[in-house]
Amino acid sequence: MNGPQAVRAAAKEKKSRLRSFLRRRQHPIKIINYTSKNIWLLLIPVTKYLVAERFDFHSWIRTNWLDILTIIAIFAFAVLRWLFIYYEIEEDGIIAHTGLFGILTTKVYFSEITTFSCTQGYIYNAVNACTMFIETNADSIPKTDIKLVLSEKCVGEIYEVVTRQGKKLPKFSVSPKKTYLLVFSLLFSSTLSGMILFGTFMFEVYRFAGNELGRKMEEQFIRRVNGEIIKIDSHFLRLSSTIPKAVLVLGGIVLGGWMISFTANLMRHWSFTATRCGSQLIVQSGIATKRKHVINREKINFLDFQQTLLMKIFKISSVTLYCTGYGKKRREFSALIPITTDREMWASLKILEPSVPKPKTEISTGRHDLMRFMLIPAMLCFIPPAAGTAAKLILSKWHEEINIIMVLAVIPFVWLLIVQINAAFSTRMGFKNGYCTLVYCPMYQFHKIVIPKKNISKISVSRNIFQRKNGTCTLKVYTNAEKTKYHKVKSLPYDKVIDICIREGYLMEIQKI
């Protein structure tokens, strides 16, 4: 090989090595993430002279030399950190070199991955970047095993390796009907009822606490506005005299808050698709923020069928699954089947998890347990009237406002009482077909938990003084997961629980309280 050809070959090889070196690093946008959040406070005074009409470079340097050096040092450290953090793909796993200057090495075997996730917000979408998360059950501390910001191409390569076992296997997909998703999210949103109640409650608090002060502020505000506005609609004047402007603003905030929450939830699940491919579930969702999850079906801890009382009446359900890493990030939900009818839910579940049978129970609570479920909610219902009566003795001029506030404050407790009355007839447990089913209602939401027996780590039965007298107990079922988690079912018949647990071969801690 002659001289020029050898030079070109050496340059090509050097370029190839550099490309390979950079390809295993994070996306360059991560450099900005590594800079201090306070760096923008330094950039403002440094850059304000650049827009001046008469810019003097030497004067600018003399004035801001310390800030400039600080900014350069911060960016240099960020670039250095970016260079030392990289990943490697091996035949059986992925290795991430993280920490300060890459001194922390983490290897995750593909067979031990519980959830592989990648998220892409609208900013990362503009620069073709994604945040990749890899989770396992190995860490008892609730943090991500591997988290890297990579290019879409690199994430795609890792995704292909993680999902290669199911390339030639058939795929079965489920997507919720958008009509159901829209209507049910609107009708059964707890945010909606909470916002309405909160807005009305704040209206009465405003009338009670700030009536005189608010009226004076309104009069001053109207006098100022009348000096600037020539024509004001008479209907609006009548409205403003009836409803304080602060309440109108508050109502707008409440309605806007609900709209934002409802829209965000809808955008999160509008393009929701769940696919079963061999031993993996692939879940994709999101419009503004796109998310993709690869879930190891063998690592799923349990399924949770969730309902509110209204959803229960109208036979509407949603199903979430608990697997380490899924739904763990901020503003994420671990949905397997978003809100839909019971019939659609069971049809979808049969496609995604055909091995999971319909929940079956053996023992349940009933009419004789009604008082135990009603006692605490009934006692809570007396708190607002008692507090209101005491307030009326002190503030004799505000009886009407206090009465309205009392009624609003007692509504959540009355609703809790109604929910718990229903829970008294629906709390159940049992073992069938290799699965444990627990049905309970801790507050306002009903949960139907389906746990494979292999995922139960411990069963605990406890009894207090009152439970010893009435022959009931509290059952706790612990599950294998990254964090210790248990399901607590109260007021079950003690003798039957003991018989079932002994039959299933579990060693129990009989706690005496």
C-alpha positions in Angstrom: 0.0 0.0 0.0 1.5 3.3 -1.0 1.8 6.4 1.1 -1.5 8.3 0.3 -3.6 5.1 0.5 -2.1 4.3 3.9 -2.8 7.8 5.2 -6.4 7.6 3.9 -6.8 4.1 5.5 -5.4 5.3 8.8 -7.7 8.3 8.8 -10.7 6.1 8.0 -9.9 3.7 10.8 -9.4 6.6 13.2 -12.7 8.1 12.2 -14.4 4.7 12.6 -12.9 4.3 16.1 -14.1 7.8 17.1 -17.6 7.0 15.7 -17.7 3.8 17.7 -16.5 5.6 20.8 -19.2 8.3 20.6 -22.0 5.9 19.6 -21.8 4.2 23.0 -22.1 7.5 24.9 -25.3 9.3 25.9 -27.0 11.8 23.6 -25.2 15.1 23.7 -28.2 16.8 25.2 -27.3 15.1 28.4 -24.4 17.6 28.7 -27.0 20.3 29.3 -28.5 18.1 32.0 -25.2 17.7 33.7 -24.7 21.5 34.0 -25.9 23.1 37.2 -29.4 24.4 37.2 -28.1 27.7 38.5 -25.9 28.3 35.5 -28.6 30.3 33.9 -28.3 32.8 36.6 -24.8 33.4 35.5 -25.7 33.5 31.8 -28.1 36.3 32.2 -25.6 39.0 33.3 -23.0 37.7 30.9 -25.2 37.9 27.8 -27.0 41.1 28.5 -24.1 43.2 27.2 -24.2 41.3 23.9 -27.4 43.0 22.9 -26.1 46.4 23.8 -25.9 49.0 20.9 -22.2 49.6 21.5 -20.7 46.3 22.5 -17.1 46.4 23.7 -15.4 43.0 23.8 -12.5 44.0 26.1 -14.8 45.8 28.5 -17.2 42.8 28.5 -14.3 40.5 29.4 -13.0 42.7 32.2 -16.4 43.0 33.7 -17.5 39.3 33.5 -14.3 37.3 33.4 -15.1 35.4 36.6 -18.6 34.5 35.5 -17.2 33.4 32.1 -14.6 31.2 33.6 -17.2 29.7 35.9 -19.5 28.9 33.0 -16.6 27.4 31.0 -15.6 25.2 34.0 -19.2 24.0 34.5 -19.5 23.0 30.8 -16.1 21.4 30.7 -16.9 19.3 33.7 -20.3 18.3 32.1 -18.5 17.3 28.9 -15.9 15.3 30.8 -18.6 13.5 32.7 -20.5 12.8 29.5 -17.3 11.3 27.9 -16.8 8.8 30.8 -20.4 7.5 31.0 -21.2 4.9 28.4 -22.7 1.4 27.9 -21.7 -1.9 26.4 -23.9 -4.7 25.0 -22.8 -8.3 25.5 -24.4 -11.5 24.5 -26.1 -12.1 27.8 -26.6 -8.6 29.1 -25.9 -4.8 29.1 -23.2 -3.1 31.0 -23.5 0.6 32.1 -20.5 2.7 33.3 -22.0 5.5 35.3 -21.2 7.6 38.4 -18.4 10.1 38.7 -16.1 9.6 35.7 -17.7 6.2 35.0 -16.3 4.4 38.1 -19.6 2.7 38.8 -20.2 -0.4 36.6 -23.6 -2.1 36.5 -24.3 -5.2 34.5 -27.9 -6.4 34.0 -28.6 -9.8 32.5 -31.3 -9.8 29.8 -32.9 -12.8 31.5 -33.3 -10.8 34.8 -34.8 -7.6 33.3 -38.3 -7.0 34.7 -39.1 -3.8 32.7 -37.3 -2.1 29.8 -38.7 1.4 29.3 -38.0 4.4 27.1 -39.7 7.7 27.3 -39.5 10.7 24.9 -40.9 14.1 25.7 -41.5 16.8 23.1 -38.1 18.4 23.7 -36.2 15.1 23.3 -38.4 14.3 20.3 -37.1 17.4 18.6 -33.4 16.2 19.0 -34.1 12.4 18.5 -33.3 11.5 22.1 -34.9 9.1 24.5 -34.5 8.3 28.2 -34.0 4.6 28.7 -34.7 2.8 32.0 -33.8 -0.8 32.8 -35.2 -2.4 36.0 -34.7 -5.7 37.9 -35.8 -7.1 41.2 -32.3 -7.1 42.4 -32.3 -3.7 44.2 -34.2 -3.1 47.4 -33.7 0.6 47.1 -36.4 2.2 44.9 -34.1 3.6 42.2 -33.5 2.7 38.6 -30.8 0.0 37.9 -29.8 1.7 34.6 -30.9 5.1 33.4 -29.3 6.6 30.3 -30.3 9.3 27.8 -29.5 7.9 24.4 -30.3 8.6 20.7 -33.3 6.9 19.2 -31.0 4.7 17.1 -29.1 3.4 20.1 -32.4 2.8 22.1 -33.7 1.0 19.0 -30.7 -1.3 18.9 -31.1 -2.2 22.6 -34.8 -2.7 22.2 -34.1 -5.2 19.3 -31.7 -7.1 21.6 -34.1 -7.2 24.5 -37.1 -8.4 22.4 -35.2 -10.7 20.1 -36.6 -13.8 21.8 -40.1 -13.0 20.4 -39.2 -12.0 16.9 -40.6 -15.1 15.2 -43.5 -15.5 17.7 -47.1 -14.4 17.0 -48.2 -11.1 18.5 -51.6 -10.4 20.1 -52.5 -6.7 20.6 -55.2 -4.9 22.5 -56.2 -1.2 22.2 -59.0 0.4 24.2 -62.0 1.8 22.3 -61.4 5.6 22.2 -65.2 6.2 22.7 -65.1 4.2 26.0 -61.9 5.9 27.0 -63.3 9.4 26.5 -66.7 8.9 28.0 -65.7 6.8 31.0 -62.8 9.0 31.8 -65.1 12.0 31.8 -67.9 10.4 33.8 -65.9 8.4 36.3 -63.0 10.8 36.9 -62.5 11.3 40.6 -60.7 14.5 39.8 -64.0 15.9 38.4 -66.0 15.4 41.6 -63.1 16.5 43.7 -62.7 19.7 41.8 -66.4 20.5 41.9 -66.6 19.9 45.7 -63.4 21.8 46.3 -64.6 24.8 44.3 -67.9 24.9 46.1 -66.2 24.5 49.5 -63.8 27.3 48.8 -66.7 29.5 47.7 -68.4 29.1 51.1 -65.1 29.6 52.9 -64.7 32.9 51.0 -68.2 34.0 52.0 -67.5 33.0 55.6 -64.0 34.3 56.2 -63.6 37.2 53.7 -67.1 38.6 53.1 -66.5 42.1 54.4 -62.9 42.3 53.3 -63.8 40.9 49.9 -66.6 43.4 49.4 -64.3 46.3 50.1 -61.7 45.0 47.7 -64.4 44.5 45.1 -65.6 48.0 45.5 -62.1 49.5 45.1 -61.5 47.2 42.1 -64.8 48.2 40.4 -64.1 51.9 40.9 -60.8 51.6 39.2 -62.1 49.5 36.4 -65.0 51.9 35.8 -62.6 54.7 35.2 -61.1 52.9 32.3 -64.0 51.0 30.8 -66.8 53.0 29.2 -69.3 50.4 28.5 -69.9 47.4 30.8 -72.6 44.8 30.1 -75.4 45.2 32.6 -75.8 41.4 32.9 -72.2 41.1 33.9 -72.7 43.7 36.6 -75.6 41.8 38.0 -73.5 38.6 38.0 -70.5 40.3 39.7 -72.8 41.7 42.4 -74.2 38.2 43.1 -71.0 36.2 42.8 -67.7 37.7 44.1 -65.0 38.1 41.5 -62.6 36.0 43.6 -65.0 33.2 43.4 -65.2 33.5 39.6 -61.5 33.4 39.4 -61.4 30.4 41.7 -64.0 28.7 39.7 -62.0 29.3 36.5 -58.9 27.9 38.2 -60.8 24.8 39.5 -62.3 24.1 36.1 -59.0 24.8 34.3 -57.2 22.4 36.7 -59.7 19.7 36.0 -59.4 20.2 32.3 -55.6 20.0 32.5 -55.8 16.8 34.6 -58.4 15.2 32.4 -56.6 16.2 29.1 -53.2 14.9 30.5 -54.8 11.6 31.5 -56.5 11.3 28.1 -53.3 12.0 26.2 -51.5 9.5 28.3 -53.9 6.6 27.3 -55.3 7.8 23.9 -52.8 5.8 21.9 -52.5 3.0 24.4 -51.6 -0.4 22.9 -50.7 -3.6 24.8 -49.1 -6.5 22.9 -48.3 -10.0 24.1 -45.4 -11.6 22.3 -44.1 -14.8 23.9 -43.0 -14.2 27.5 -43.1 -10.4 27.1 -45.7 -7.6 27.1 -45.0 -4.6 25.0 -47.0 -1.5 26.2 -47.0 1.8 24.2 -48.8 4.9 25.1 -48.7 8.7 25.1 -49.1 11.5 22.5 -47.0 14.5 23.8 -44.8 12.2 25.9 -44.3 8.9 24.2 -43.7 5.8 26.3 -42.7 2.2 25.5 -42.4 -0.6 28.0 -41.2 -4.2 27.6 -42.4 -6.2 30.6 -41.3 -9.7 31.4 -44.5 -11.6 32.0 -42.8 -14.1 34.3 -41.7 -11.2 36.6 -45.2 -9.7 37.1 -46.0 -9.6 40.8 -49.8 -9.4 40.6 -52.8 -7.8 38.8 -55.1 -5.2 40.4 -58.7 -4.8 39.2 -59.7 -1.3 40.3 -63.1 0.2 40.7 -64.8 3.1 42.4 -68.4 2.6 43.7 -69.9 4.2 40.6 -67.7 2.1 38.3 -68.8 -1.0 40.3 -72.5 -0.1 39.8 -72.1 0.5 36.1 -69.8 -2.5 35.6 -66.7 -0.5 34.6 -63.2 -1.5 35.5 -59.5 -0.8 34.9 -56.6 -3.2 35.3 -53.1 -2.4 36.5 -50.2 -4.7 36.8 -47.4 -4.5 39.3 -43.9 -5.3 37.9 -40.7 -3.6 39.1 -40.1 -0.6 36.9 -43.5 -0.3 35.3 -45.4 2.8 36.3 -42.5 3.8 38.6 -41.6 7.1 37.0 -43.2 10.4 37.7 -46.7 10.9 36.2 -46.9 7.3 35.1 -49.6 4.6 35.7 -49.0 0.9 35.6 -52.1 0.3 33.4 -52.6 -3.0 31.5 -56.2 -2.3 30.5 -57.4 1.3 30.8 -60.9 2.1 31.9 -63.5 0.1 30.0 -66.5 -2.2 30.5 -66.2 -5.4 32.4 -67.0 -7.4 29.3 -64.3 -5.7 27.2 -61.9 -5.9 30.1 -62.2 -9.7 30.4 -61.9 -10.1 26.6 -58.7 -8.1 26.6 -57.3 -9.9 29.6 -57.9 -13.2 27.9 -55.7 -12.0 25.0 -52.9 -10.5 27.1 -52.7 -12.9 30.1 -54.6 -16.1 29.1 -53.1 -18.0 32.0 -54.8 -15.8 34.6 -58.2 -17.3 35.5 -61.3 -15.4 36.6 -60.9 -14.6 40.3 -62.5 -17.1 42.6 -62.9 -16.7 46.4 -63.8 -19.0 49.3 -64.7 -16.9 52.2 -66.2 -13.4 52.5 -67.7 -10.9 54.9 -71.5 -10.2 55.0 -74.4 -8.8 56.9 -73.0 -9.8 60.3 -69.8 -7.7 59.6 -71.7 -4.6 58.6 -71.2 -2.7 61.9 -67.4 -3.3 61.8 -67.2 -1.6 58.4 -69.6 1.2 59.3 -68.2 2.2 62.7 -65.3 4.5 61.8 -66.9 6.2 58.8 -70.1 6.8 60.9 -68.0 8.4 63.7 -66.3 10.6 61.2 -69.6 11.9 59.9 -70.2 13.5 63.3 -67.0 15.6 63.2 -68.2 18.4 60.8 -71.5 18.9 62.7 -69.7 19.0 66.0 -67.1 21.4 64.8 -69.8 23.6 63.1 -71.9 23.7 66.3 -68.9 24.9 68.2 -68.1 27.5 65.6 -71.6 28.9 65.7 -71.3 29.4 69.4 -68.2 31.6 68.8 -69.3 33.2 65.6 -73.0 33.9 66.0 -73.3 36.1 62.8 -72.3 33.4 60.4 -74.8 30.6 61.0 -75.9 30.3 57.4 -72.3 30.1 56.0 -71.3 27.6 58.7 -74.3 25.4 58.0 -73.3 25.3 54.3 -69.7 24.5 55.1 -70.8 21.7 57.5 -72.9 20.1 54.7 -70.0 20.3 52.3 -67.5 18.9 54.8 -69.7 16.0 55.7 -70.3 14.8 52.1 -66.9 12.9 51.8 -67.5 11.1 55.1 -71.1 10.1 54.1 -69.8 8.9 50.8 -67.1 6.9 52.6 -69.8 5.4 54.8 -71.8 4.3 51.7 -68.7 2.8 50.1 -67.8 0.9 53.3 -71.3 -0.5 53.6 -70.9 -1.9 50.1 -67.4 -3.2 51.1 -69.0 -5.1 54.0 -70.7 -7.3 51.4 -67.8 -7.7 49.0 -64.6 -8.3 51.0 -63.4 -11.7 50.1 -60.3 -14.0 49.8 -59.5 -17.4 48.5 -57.0 -19.7 46.7 -58.0 -21.3 43.4 -56.0 -22.7 40.4 -52.6 -21.6 41.7 -53.7 -18.0 42.3 -54.7 -16.1 45.5 -57.6 -13.6 45.2 -58.1 -10.7 47.6 -61.0 -8.3 47.4 -60.9 -5.3 49.7 -61.6 -1.6 49.9 -59.1 0.5 52.0 -60.8 3.9 51.4 -63.0 4.8 48.4 -61.6 2.4 45.8 -62.2 -1.3 45.5 -59.3 -3.6 44.7 -59.4 -7.1 43.4 -55.9 -8.5 43.6 -54.9 -11.7 41.8 -51.5 -13.0 42.9 -49.8 -16.2 41.6 -49.0 -18.4 44.6 -45.3 -18.4 43.6 -45.1 -14.6 44.2 -46.4 -14.8 47.8 -43.5 -14.4 50.2 -45.3 -14.4 53.5 -48.8 -14.5 55.0 -49.5 -12.8 58.3 -52.6 -13.1 60.5 -53.2 -10.7 63.4 -56.0 -10.1 65.9 -56.7 -7.3 68.3 -58.8 -7.5 71.4 -62.1 -6.8 69.6 -61.3 -9.3 66.8 -60.7 -12.0 69.4 -64.2 -11.5 70.8 -66.0 -11.5 67.5 -63.9 -14.3 65.8 -62.4 -12.2 63.0 -58.8 -11.3 62.0 -56.7 -9.1 59.7 -54.9 -10.9 56.9 -51.7 -9.5 55.3 -50.4 -11.1 52.1 -46.8 -10.1 51.2 -45.6 -10.2 47.6 -42.2 -10.7 46.1 -41.1 -7.3 44.6 -38.4 -4.7 44.6 -40.1 -3.1 47.7 -41.9 -4.9 50.5 -45.6 -4.7 49.7 -48.5 -6.3 51.4 -52.3 -6.4 50.9 -54.4 -5.9 54.1 -57.8 -7.5 54.3 -59.8 -6.9 57.5 -62.7 -8.6 59.3 -62.3 -12.0 57.8 -63.4 -15.1 59.8 -60.4 -16.2 61.8 -60.9 -20.0 61.8 -61.6 -20.2 58.0 -58.5 -18.1 57.2 -56.3 -20.3 59.3 -57.7 -23.5 57.7 -57.1 -22.1 54.2 -53.6 -20.9 54.8 -52.6 -24.2 56.5 -54.1 -26.1 53.6 -52.1 -24.1 51.1 -48.9 -24.8 53.0 -47.9 -21.3 54.3 -46.1 -20.7 57.5 -47.8 -17.8 59.2 -46.9 -15.3 61.9 -49.8 -15.2 64.3 -49.4 -11.7 65.7 -51.0 -10.9 69.1 -51.9 -7.2 69.4 
